[in-house]
Amino acid sequence: MTNLSAKFRAMLATRDRGATAVEYGLMVALIAIAIVAAVTLLGSNLTDLFNDIAGNVAST
C-alpha cells in the first residue's frame, strides 16, 4: 500500500511541475509580445523625432 501511495504522490508532483512549466511559458510569451509592441511603437516615434531634428539641423 505504501508503494501505491508513493507512486500517486510522485504522479501528482509531476503534474504540478508540468503545469508550472506551461505557466512560465505563457508568461514569457506575453512578455515577448509586450517587448515587440513597445519596440515597434517607440521605433517609429524615434525615427520621426530624429528626422525632425535632422531637418532642423540641416535648415539652419
Residue, then its C-alpha position, 0 to 999 in steps of 0.5 A: m500500500t505504501n508503494l501505491s501511495a508513493k507512486f500517486r504522490a510522485m504522479l501528482a508532483t509531476r503534474d504540478r511541475g508540468a503545469t508550472a512549466v506551461e505557466y512560465g511559458l505563457m508568461v514569457a510569451l506575453i512578455a515577448i509580445a509586450i517587448v515587440a509592441a513597445v519596440t515597434l511603437l517607440g521605433s517609429n516615434l524615434t525615427d520621426l523625432f530624429n528626422d525632425i531634428a535632422g531637418n532642423v539641423a540641416s535648415t539652419 
